[in-house]
């Protein structure tokens, strides 16, 4: 794919601005440890929320959506739409609790909630596990995705440019990301995220319009996809075709996703109860209300605004290249369906848009990598270095260690990137691996806030059990013929039984430690009854039931808005009105519920 002067101008301008932001915030980030990792706890909700949504818009996301639509149609997106209820619970139940906890990382909560040597071990182990293994894997797979984009665009048709030239181009992107991330800390990451998200959404939206126009418009697009496959009308179903003889998405898979995904699986950006960079952004907010607003903004943008430009491009790929679906279904495919998205950039994008689309993917890639760098460093410094190695370190030493740890996170991610690129791992393989490996730990992450009886062994058994049962059900050949979603459900159910058993046969945490946690966080619900009796002075919100109800309403808003927007795009006014009016009513009820907080709740703020 040839780039013109206009394309290069757009690309160079973007990198100049991104690096400039790093220089602007260099001194502010260096002023303190909390400033470096949590922006001094002063981020307004709109910056924190945009940073959350920018991070989840990675270079791999449009490619992964294309692959899922090719295999399962529109309903394939339920693999991530099924997390919506868990996300809304984070907004209306957990966000204020995380902000009250005043932790810098989600792993730090272990020390606040549990006590003793086992808790210290768990905090240190989990910090290293997440920062070194999981964090590196995430950086690796988004880098692999970026390499795939480059192979299908600027490196396509140039002969043999040298061994792993795609990787070395990505190294340049990793280096540029590392410069502003190491210098500017969370402030630079968050502000750059805003620019990157705006650019990425503009680029994807314009490109979707160009692609649909190339297919002849939405009506022609539907007709081409329907005619290309014997049951092509299933491609456009928001829900699976429950009566189809050969459904594109099996109904059982859909049910397993919707009923279990939100509570069972730990996944970056969609952790049950909140976790990872979501907690880091909430910890960076000014107060509880800003944390709640930021997380709500993230959920609405994540589910309601971003998906359709990607989905439309995926449909165009099916219309113009029907072989893409065969790639998605074949055991040994002739091509990678996830590469259909950048393939269309090469084929359809005019001068100017080519540069903008490369900037779109560079921005999506860099926003995710910068966040993972900062997050990985926060675990290494806050939960390992400061906790175990240098507990008396001053701010100057901690900031220096933070910058070195950020560079280390980038280096480890680069190593993982090389392995994944050479190995040719598909993005969906990495997604499925993380979902299955994290299945079962979600329930304990949720209930540790609301049941005093959960102890450190509950969490240790959940973590070990998840890995053990994943190995049992996959690597040893058991249930190997089942879809991944069914295996994940088996892992989750088995892990749930294991950690509940461990909870009941081991001692609870010391009462004084539980009292300290309860007084600081003020969790609702009946699960703290024995502790409530010993702390009558603590005034709780008494809003747990309301919070769950608000989460349900928020989920309804999301699940009606998505098909409503699709109906508008494809010219179905009746369906669009029904869905969008329903979403508006749910939103009105949600707003009324938020405004009618009981006096007891307001008094505790």
Secondary structure, 3 states (H helix, E strand, C coil): CCCCHHHHHHHHHHHHHHHHHHHHCHHHHCCCHHHHHHHHHCECHHHHHHHHHHHHCCCCHHHHHHHHHHHHCHHHHHHHHCCHHHHHHHHHHHHHHHHHHCCCCCCCHHHHHCCCHHHHHHHHHHHHHHHHHHHHHHHHHHHHHHHHHHHHCCCCCCCCCCCCHHHHHHHHHHHHHHHHHHHHHHHHHHHHHHHHHHHHHHHHHHHHHHHHHHCCCHHHHHHHHHHHCCCHHHHHCCCCCCCCCCCCCCHHHHHHHHHHHHHHECCCCCCCCCCHHHHHHHHHECCHHHHHHHHHHHHHHHHHHCHHHHHHHHHHHHHHCCHHHHHHHCCCCCCCHHHHHHHHHHHHCCCCHHHHHHHHHHHHHHHHHHHHHHHHHHHHHHHHHHHHHCCCCCHHHHHHHHHHHHHHHHHHHHHHHHHHHHHCCCHHHHHHHHHHHCECCHHHHHHCCCCCCCCHHHHHHHHHHHHHHHHHHHHCCCCCCCCHHHHHHHHHHHHHHHHHHHHHHCCCCCHHHHHHHHHHHCCCCHHHHHHHCCCCCCCCCCCHHHHHHHHHHHHHHHHHHHHHHHHHHCCCHHHHHHHHHHHHHHHHHHHHHHHCCCHHHHHCC
